[in-house]
Amino acid sequence: MKRVIFVCQKNSCRSQMAEGFARFLDENRKFSFASAGLEASQVHPLAIQVMAEVGIDISQHQSKLLSDFNAEDFPAVISMCDCGKDLPEEWLIKETFYEWRLDDPHDEPIEVFRQVRDEVERQVKALLLLLNIKG
């Protein structure tokens, strides 16, 4: 089973949404998904709320540090926020590495969270298509 990790600065909004969408949309359970941040944080309440609006429950997700994971366990790494420049090299030299550069909704109103959520969904759907093609 191919493992994919979504990485963000704090693992509180975008990467949590991506993990939630990926788990929900991977109907054939071909992949394993995780998310992590470069800093410790907590899942943002508005991220939980906007995901619930589309029927995905991330209320039990916890913010995790990237340093708690081993790079060799993840052949696919998705940087959500242009944080690739801050990642240790072992996370950058992967079979699959994408830099999505999504806006950070953290201090924004709920409308921005919804816009980011919708963009995350589009990106995750495209990613799953690519991963399924790659095998």
Buried (B, 14 or more C-beta within 10 A) or exposed (E): EBBBBBBBBBBBBBBBBBBBBBBBBBEEEEBBBBBBBBEEBEBBEBBBBBBEEBEBEBEEBEBBBBEEBEBEEBBBBBBBBBBBEEBEEEBBEBEBBBBBEBEBBBEBEEEBBBBBBEBBBEBBEEBBEEBEEEE
